[in-house]
Amino acid sequence: MVDELNVAVIVETSNSYARDILRGIHDYARTRRWTLYLTEHGRHEIDESFAGDWKFDGIIARIETESMARIVTAMDVPTVDVSAARLVHDIPWVETDDDAIAQLALEHLRDCGLQNFAFSATPLQLVDLAAARFRTHSRPRRSAWVAHLQPAGPQGTGGAVVDAARSHPRMAR
């Protein structure tokens, strides 16, 4: 029988998306012999509590800063990244499937009889950091949305796509 494994979970607790990730990790761990170690912190906060003399068998982390990437890499244990930021390229990672999300959303909306669609992401008036995140994280989802929308368009006519982000100076970069 496998000994109990000690797994560090470095995922923020400050938003519902991350709490859903934590629920999934917890549900999976209940079917294994895992002890989970979690500290409370917000998104982009550096959690150095795991960097000391702790001995973990593995890490599940949402690595979203260079500092956290260095800490996790230095721990030198098997790690899975659950962030779209991809700051440590040589470890396994789990991320949402933007193409599947767009396809399912449009199918659902069309099944509800809707014919006009829009995509909304980070507000355009936010600082440059938000614009950079939009380009990195929202653009692939927007692209998938547009790709699934254009073939049929409203009532199969092909759809007109207005891309406001490309015309805004901060988002177009």
GROMACS elastic network, one bead per residue, 0.5 to 0.9 nm:
[ bonds ]
;  ai    aj funct       b0    kb
    2     5     6  0.83259   500
    2    33     6  0.76554   500
    3    33     6  0.71353   500
    3    34     6  0.88335   500
    4    32     6  0.82353   500
    4    34     6  0.54516   500
    4    35     6  0.69518   500
    5    32     6  0.86684   500
    5    33     6  0.62089   500
    5    35     6  0.60708   500
    5    36     6  0.84429   500
    5    56     6  0.76862   500
    5    57     6  0.58652   500
    5    58     6  0.78577   500
    6    33     6  0.88301   500
    6    34     6  0.58863   500
    6    36     6  0.61532   500
    6    37     6  0.73828   500
    6    55     6  0.77365   500
    6    56     6  0.51315   500
    6    57     6  0.53218   500
    6    58     6  0.68427   500
    6    59     6  0.87135   500
    7    34     6  0.66506   500
    7    35     6  0.60877   500
    7    37     6  0.61526   500
    7    38     6  0.88784   500
    7    56     6  0.56885   500
    7    57     6  0.58464   500
    7    59     6  0.54330   500
    7    60     6  0.72699   500
    8    35     6  0.85129   500
    8    36     6  0.59300   500
    8    38     6  0.63716   500
    8    50     6  0.74772   500
    8    56     6  0.64582   500
    8    57     6  0.81480   500
    8    58     6  0.64158   500
    8    60     6  0.63081   500
    8    61     6  0.78785   500
    9    22     6  0.81855   500
    9    25     6  0.85086   500
    9    36     6  0.65301   500
    9    37     6  0.57880   500
    9    38     6  0.51619   500
    9    39     6  0.79307   500
    9    58     6  0.87893   500
    9    59     6  0.59053   500
    9    61     6  0.57642   500
    9    62     6  0.85804   500
   10    37     6  0.83343   500
   10    38     6  0.64150   500
   10    39     6  0.73327   500
   10    40     6  0.88852   500
   10    41     6  0.87883   500
   10    47     6  0.75504   500
   10    50     6  0.84579   500
   10    59     6  0.73727   500
   10    60     6  0.62092   500
   10    62     6  0.62446   500
   10    63     6  0.80160   500
   11    18     6  0.65570   500
   11    19     6  0.82617   500
   11    21     6  0.80020   500
   11    22     6  0.72228   500
   11    38     6  0.77848   500
   11    39     6  0.83693   500
   11    40     6  0.83837   500
   11    41     6  0.78699   500
   11    42     6  0.84977   500
   11    43     6  0.80398   500
   11    60     6  0.76832   500
   11    61     6  0.54889   500
   11    62     6  0.51631   500
   11    63     6  0.81267   500
   11    82     6  0.83894   500
   12    15     6  0.74312   500
   12    18     6  0.60941   500
   12    19     6  0.76045   500
   12    22     6  0.87247   500
   12    39     6  0.81587   500
   12    40     6  0.64918   500
   12    41     6  0.51091   500
   12    43     6  0.54125   500
   12    44     6  0.81862   500
   12    45     6  0.81706   500
   12    62     6  0.76823   500
   13    16     6  0.78735   500
   13    18     6  0.61496   500
   13    19     6  0.57179   500
   13    22     6  0.80784   500
   13    39     6  0.83548   500
   13    40     6  0.57856   500
   13    41     6  0.59461   500
   13    42     6  0.61518   500
   13    43     6  0.78445   500
   14    17     6  0.88622   500
   14    18     6  0.72491   500
   14    19     6  0.75259   500
   14    40     6  0.80194   500
   14    41     6  0.67818   500
   14    43     6  0.66667   500
   15    18     6  0.55955   500
   15    19     6  0.62584   500
   15    20     6  0.87894   500
   15    42     6  0.79866   500
   15    43     6  0.80105   500
   16    20     6  0.60923   500
   16    21     6  0.86489   500
   17    20     6  0.51998   500
   17    21     6  0.65225   500
   17    22     6  0.88461   500
   18    22     6  0.62678   500
   18    23     6  0.86819   500
   18    43     6  0.87788   500
   18    62     6  0.86152   500
   19    23     6  0.61715   500
   19    24     6  0.86538   500
   20    24     6  0.63011   500
   20    25     6  0.86702   500
   21    24     6  0.51703   500
   21    25     6  0.62872   500
   21    26     6  0.86432   500
   21    82     6  0.82093   500
   22    25     6  0.50383   500
   22    26     6  0.60568   500
   22    27     6  0.85347   500
   23    26     6  0.50264   500
   23    27     6  0.60504   500
   23    28     6  0.85604   500
   24    27     6  0.51077   500
   24    28     6  0.61869   500
   24    29     6  0.85142   500
   25    28     6  0.51930   500
   25    29     6  0.60166   500
   25    30     6  0.86444   500
   25    60     6  0.85117   500
   26    29     6  0.50229   500
   26    30     6  0.62063   500
   26    36     6  0.79876   500
   27    30     6  0.53411   500
   27    31     6  0.71619   500
   28    31     6  0.55485   500
   28    32     6  0.69952   500
   29    32     6  0.50563   500
   29    33     6  0.69520   500
   29    34     6  0.55860   500
   29    35     6  0.77050   500
   29    36     6  0.77580   500
   30    33     6  0.72672   500
   30    34     6  0.73373   500
   31    34     6  0.84315   500
   37    50     6  0.88966   500
   39    47     6  0.78404   500
   39    49     6  0.78814   500
   39    50     6  0.88189   500
   40    47     6  0.85875   500
   41    44     6  0.86039   500
   41    45     6  0.63506   500
   41    46     6  0.79615   500
   41    47     6  0.69064   500
   42    45     6  0.54173   500
   42    46     6  0.85102   500
   43    46     6  0.85226   500
   43    62     6  0.89876   500
   43    64     6  0.80896   500
   44    63     6  0.86434   500
   44    64     6  0.62692   500
   44    65     6  0.63603   500
   44    68     6  0.86957   500
   45    65     6  0.84439   500
   45    68     6  0.87450   500
   46    49     6  0.89615   500
   46    65     6  0.79151   500
   46    67     6  0.70194   500
   46    68     6  0.61655   500
   47    50     6  0.70597   500
   47    51     6  0.83267   500
   47    68     6  0.74028   500
   47    71     6  0.89215   500
   48    51     6  0.52172   500
   48    52     6  0.76954   500
   48    68     6  0.80192   500
   48    71     6  0.73395   500
   49    52     6  0.65808   500
   49    54     6  0.88744   500
   50    53     6  0.79012   500
   50    54     6  0.63731   500
   50    55     6  0.89707   500
   50    71     6  0.83701   500
   50    72     6  0.86281   500
   50    75     6  0.85875   500
   51    54     6  0.70749   500
   51    71     6  0.63084   500
   51    72     6  0.77861   500
   51    74     6  0.81738   500
   51    75     6  0.68967   500
   52    55     6  0.87971   500
   55    75     6  0.87242   500
   56    59     6  0.72595   500
   56    75     6  0.84730   500
   56    77     6  0.71450   500
   57    77     6  0.63292   500
   57    78     6  0.70974   500
   58    76     6  0.89534   500
   58    77     6  0.54209   500
   58    79     6  0.56700   500
   58    80     6  0.82381   500
   59    72     6  0.79174   500
   59    75     6  0.89908   500
   59    77     6  0.70269   500
   59    78     6  0.63522   500
   59    80     6  0.63638   500
   59    81     6  0.83534   500
   60    78     6  0.87383   500
   60    79     6  0.57582   500
   60    81     6  0.60373   500
   60    82     6  0.71310   500
   61    64     6  0.89848   500
   61    72     6  0.81211   500
   61    79     6  0.73567   500
   61    80     6  0.63927   500
   61    81     6  0.50777   500
   61    82     6  0.59725   500
   61    83     6  0.76189   500
   62    68     6  0.88535   500
   62    80     6  0.85191   500
   62    81     6  0.55374   500
   62    84     6  0.83868   500
   62    85     6  0.86167   500
   63    66     6  0.79767   500
   63    67     6  0.89176   500
   63    68     6  0.59588   500
   63    69     6  0.58799   500
   63    72     6  0.81861   500
   63    81     6  0.62399   500
   63    82     6  0.72482   500
   63    83     6  0.57958   500
   63    84     6  0.85529   500
   63    85     6  0.71348   500
   63    86     6  0.74741   500
   63    87     6  0.67837   500
   63    88     6  0.79289   500
   64    67     6  0.86158   500
   64    68     6  0.69637   500
   64    69     6  0.74884   500
   64    83     6  0.65504   500
   64    84     6  0.81031   500
   64    85     6  0.57721   500
   64    86     6  0.78021   500
   64    87     6  0.69760   500
   65    68     6  0.52859   500
   65    69     6  0.62509   500
   65    70     6  0.87832   500
   65    85     6  0.83634   500
   65    87     6  0.74292   500
   66    70     6  0.62704   500
   66    71     6  0.87281   500
   66    87     6  0.68658   500
   66    88     6  0.88667   500
   67    70     6  0.51992   500
   67    71     6  0.63347   500
   67    72     6  0.87314   500
   68    71     6  0.50166   500
   68    72     6  0.60672   500
   68    73     6  0.83887   500
   69    72     6  0.53207   500
   69    73     6  0.59999   500
   69    74     6  0.84983   500
   69    87     6  0.64188   500
   69    88     6  0.63263   500
   70    73     6  0.51579   500
   70    74     6  0.60258   500
   70    75     6  0.87217   500
   70    88     6  0.87564   500
   71    74     6  0.52278   500
   71    75     6  0.64888   500
   72    75     6  0.52746   500
   72    76     6  0.72589   500
   72    77     6  0.83109   500
   72    79     6  0.78984   500
   73    76     6  0.56483   500
   73    77     6  0.79311   500
   73    79     6  0.84907   500
   73    88     6  0.79208   500
   74    77     6  0.84961   500
   76    79     6  0.83980   500
   78    91     6  0.80431   500
   78    92     6  0.89943   500
   79    91     6  0.64292   500
   79    92     6  0.70635   500
   79    93     6  0.85732   500
   80    91     6  0.63162   500
   80    92     6  0.50847   500
   80    93     6  0.52906   500
   80    94     6  0.73851   500
   81    84     6  0.83800   500
   81    86     6  0.76698   500
   81    88     6  0.81379   500
   81    91     6  0.70968   500
   81    92     6  0.63364   500
   81    94     6  0.63297   500
   81    95     6  0.85431   500
   82    85     6  0.88953   500
   82    86     6  0.87922   500
   82    92     6  0.88504   500
   82    93     6  0.56535   500
   82    95     6  0.60494   500
   83    86     6  0.64508   500
   83    87     6  0.86531   500
   83    93     6  0.73653   500
   83    94     6  0.71405   500
   83    95     6  0.64628   500
   84    87     6  0.86594   500
   84    93     6  0.83530   500
   84    94     6  0.79854   500
   84    95     6  0.59166   500
   84    96     6  0.80848   500
   84   136     6  0.85587   500
   84   137     6  0.70235   500
   85    88     6  0.87168   500
   85   136     6  0.78354   500
   85   137     6  0.78703   500
   86    89     6  0.59917   500
   86    93     6  0.78628   500
   88    91     6  0.63913   500
   89    92     6  0.80925   500
   89    93     6  0.87577   500
   95    98     6  0.88844   500
   96    99     6  0.89366   500
   96   100     6  0.85715   500
   96   101     6  0.79506   500
   97   100     6  0.54206   500
   97   101     6  0.62014   500
   97   102     6  0.87352   500
   97   141     6  0.84824   500
   98   101     6  0.50309   500
   98   102     6  0.61289   500
   98   103     6  0.85540   500
   98   140     6  0.67084   500
   98   142     6  0.83255   500
   98   143     6  0.87350   500
   98   144     6  0.63700   500
   98   145     6  0.82029   500
   99   102     6  0.52651   500
   99   103     6  0.61644   500
   99   104     6  0.86241   500
   99   140     6  0.82285   500
   99   141     6  0.67511   500
   99   143     6  0.83827   500
   99   145     6  0.72308   500
   99   147     6  0.87020   500
   99   148     6  0.82469   500
  100   103     6  0.50855   500
  100   104     6  0.60088   500
  100   105     6  0.83905   500
  100   144     6  0.82543   500
  101   104     6  0.53160   500
  101   105     6  0.60112   500
  101   106     6  0.85766   500
  101   141     6  0.79233   500
  101   144     6  0.83726   500
  101   145     6  0.82870   500
  102   105     6  0.51603   500
  102   106     6  0.61189   500
  102   107     6  0.85056   500
  102   141     6  0.69356   500
  102   142     6  0.80924   500
  102   143     6  0.89778   500
  102   144     6  0.58806   500
  102   146     6  0.84026   500
  102   147     6  0.87654   500
  102   148     6  0.69629   500
  102   149     6  0.87544   500
  103   106     6  0.53376   500
  103   107     6  0.60909   500
  103   108     6  0.85627   500
  103   144     6  0.77509   500
  103   145     6  0.70501   500
  103   148     6  0.60365   500
  103   149     6  0.84607   500
  104   107     6  0.51091   500
  104   108     6  0.60732   500
  104   109     6  0.85826   500
  105   108     6  0.51854   500
  105   109     6  0.61657   500
  105   110     6  0.85924   500
  105   145     6  0.86034   500
  106   109     6  0.50478   500
  106   110     6  0.59937   500
  106   111     6  0.83813   500
  106   117     6  0.83105   500
  106   145     6  0.77889   500
  106   148     6  0.74797   500
  106   149     6  0.72781   500
  107   110     6  0.51903   500
  107   111     6  0.60054   500
  107   112     6  0.86010   500
  108   111     6  0.50210   500
  108   112     6  0.62836   500
  108   113     6  0.88704   500
  109   112     6  0.50683   500
  109   113     6  0.66468   500
  109   114     6  0.55937   500
  109   115     6  0.79939   500
  109   117     6  0.84481   500
  110   113     6  0.50244   500
  110   114     6  0.51288   500
  110   115     6  0.65662   500
  110   154     6  0.87904   500
  111   114     6  0.74193   500
  114   117     6  0.77444   500
  114   154     6  0.84310   500
  115   153     6  0.80118   500
  115   155     6  0.67426   500
  116   153     6  0.86313   500
  116   154     6  0.64876   500
  117   149     6  0.83223   500
  117   154     6  0.85089   500
  118   145     6  0.89957   500
  118   161     6  0.88609   500
  119   142     6  0.66582   500
  119   145     6  0.74280   500
  119   146     6  0.85637   500
  120   123     6  0.80982   500
  120   142     6  0.83342   500
  121   124     6  0.85432   500
  121   134     6  0.72812   500
  121   138     6  0.64194   500
  121   139     6  0.87837   500
  121   142     6  0.83306   500
  122   125     6  0.86660   500
  122   126     6  0.77362   500
  122   130     6  0.68719   500
  122   131     6  0.75569   500
  122   133     6  0.83189   500
  122   134     6  0.61266   500
  122   138     6  0.77448   500
  123   126     6  0.60426   500
  123   130     6  0.82455   500
  123   131     6  0.86253   500
  124   127     6  0.83859   500
  124   130     6  0.83673   500
  124   131     6  0.73255   500
  124   165     6  0.76007   500
  124   168     6  0.75909   500
  124   170     6  0.77249   500
  124   171     6  0.72084   500
  125   130     6  0.89926   500
  125   131     6  0.88699   500
  125   170     6  0.88106   500
  126   129     6  0.79269   500
  126   130     6  0.59308   500
  126   131     6  0.71439   500
  127   130     6  0.55238   500
  127   131     6  0.66468   500
  127   132     6  0.89995   500
  127   170     6  0.87319   500
  128   132     6  0.61877   500
  128   133     6  0.86267   500
  128   170     6  0.68550   500
  128   171     6  0.85883   500
  129   132     6  0.50834   500
  129   133     6  0.62987   500
  129   134     6  0.85886   500
  130   133     6  0.50172   500
  130   134     6  0.60671   500
  130   135     6  0.86743   500
  131   135     6  0.63224   500
  131   136     6  0.86929   500
  131   170     6  0.62888   500
  131   171     6  0.55488   500
  131   172     6  0.88548   500
  131   173     6  0.86727   500
  132   135     6  0.51962   500
  132   136     6  0.62806   500
  132   137     6  0.85919   500
  132   170     6  0.86433   500
  132   171     6  0.77390   500
  132   173     6  0.85932   500
  133   137     6  0.57190   500
  133   138     6  0.73163   500
  134   137     6  0.54248   500
  134   139     6  0.62135   500
  134   171     6  0.74800   500
  135   138     6  0.60832   500
  135   139     6  0.51869   500
  135   140     6  0.81021   500
  135   171     6  0.70460   500
  135   172     6  0.83633   500
  135   173     6  0.82976   500
  136   139     6  0.63527   500
  136   140     6  0.75635   500
  137   140     6  0.64153   500
  137   141     6  0.73515   500
  138   141     6  0.52718   500
  138   142     6  0.60568   500
  138   143     6  0.85350   500
  139   143     6  0.59733   500
  139   144     6  0.85704   500
  140   143     6  0.50051   500
  140   144     6  0.62267   500
  140   145     6  0.85893   500
  141   144     6  0.51270   500
  141   145     6  0.61527   500
  141   146     6  0.86751   500
  142   146     6  0.61622   500
  142   147     6  0.85354   500
  143   146     6  0.51578   500
  143   147     6  0.60705   500
  143   148     6  0.86763   500
  144   147     6  0.50163   500
  144   148     6  0.62306   500
  144   149     6  0.84915   500
  145   148     6  0.53927   500
  145   149     6  0.61018   500
  145   150     6  0.86879   500
  146   150     6  0.59661   500
  146   161     6  0.71774   500
  147   150     6  0.55987   500
  147   151     6  0.71488   500
  148   151     6  0.63709   500
  148   152     6  0.77952   500
  148   153     6  0.85743   500
  149   152     6  0.62192   500
  149   153     6  0.54137   500
  149   154     6  0.82201   500
  149   158     6  0.78872   500
  149   159     6  0.67130   500
  149   161     6  0.84957   500
  150   153     6  0.51068   500
  150   154     6  0.87680   500
  150   157     6  0.88789   500
  150   158     6  0.54066   500
  150   159     6  0.51153   500
  150   160     6  0.73982   500
  150   161     6  0.75931   500
  151   156     6  0.75702   500
  151   157     6  0.83033   500
  151   158     6  0.56182   500
  151   159     6  0.75102   500
  152   155     6  0.69046   500
  152   157     6  0.60229   500
  152   159     6  0.69382   500
  153   156     6  0.51167   500
  153   157     6  0.53345   500
  153   160     6  0.74769   500
  154   157     6  0.58236   500
  154   158     6  0.65864   500
  154   159     6  0.59142   500
  154   160     6  0.89010   500
  155   158     6  0.79996   500
  155   159     6  0.89202   500
  156   159     6  0.80762   500
  162   165     6  0.89703   500
  163   166     6  0.58026   500
  163   167     6  0.71773   500
  164   167     6  0.53718   500
  164   168     6  0.65488   500
  164   171     6  0.89602   500
  165   168     6  0.52850   500
  165   169     6  0.82272   500
  165   170     6  0.83673   500
  165   171     6  0.54016   500
  165   172     6  0.62702   500
  166   169     6  0.75209   500
  166   170     6  0.87836   500
  166   171     6  0.62214   500
  166   173     6  0.83140   500
  167   170     6  0.88875   500
  167   171     6  0.77341   500
  167   172     6  0.65376   500
  168   171     6  0.55290   500
  168   172     6  0.60424   500
  168   173     6  0.89968   500
  169   172     6  0.55037   500
  169   173     6  0.69165   500
  170   173     6  0.60534   500
